[in-house]
Structures are given as C-alpha cells and as structure tokens.
C-alpha cells in the first residue's frame, strides 16, 4: 500500500485545476499519484493535512477527475483509496465531488 502525504510528497500549496495552471494543480496531483495507483489496483492512503488549504477547483479535479479518468464507481474507489484528515468537512467535500462525478457519468 502506498501512502501520499500531500504536504510532504506534493506541495504545501495546492492550487489550480489544470496542469496549465501550474504543477501544484489538482490534475497534476491526480496524474502523478492517484491514477497510477488506482489503475494498478493498488491501495493508496492520501494524508491531506499540513497544507495551507485546498481550493474547490483543486479538489474537484483531483478526485472528481479521478472518477472521470478511471471510470470507477465510488464504492469501488473507496476500496482502494483511503482519505485521511483531521478536517471532516474536507473529507465530506471530496466525497461529494466523487459522488457528483460518478452521477454525471451515468
């Protein structure tokens, strides 16, 4: 199982939706960490604490974009991806983006 600490392994300053917005974008995070692990069927733990915060565009592209990219049901994705944060509202926000992206694929 892989563990990614966003603040340590990616950036303390996550921002933007697309790579064209910068290398600290949600798309960059998704493509570097999430997609490879999920496509390989590897469990991944994402530790979200320690950053200066997250914009909605970053989170939606990283996690909603993951659903669109790998075309996986939220319940299947939850078997492979474990989100860790002391901020429960952040976890709920991410789960909402995952759910909304899955609903839009139907």
Secondary structure, 3 states (H helix, E strand, C coil): CEEEEHHHHHCCCCCCCCHHHCCCCHHHHHHHHHHHHHHCCCCEEEECCCCCCCCHHHHHHHHHHHHHHHCCCHHHHHHHEEEECCCHHHHHHHHHHHHHHHHHHC
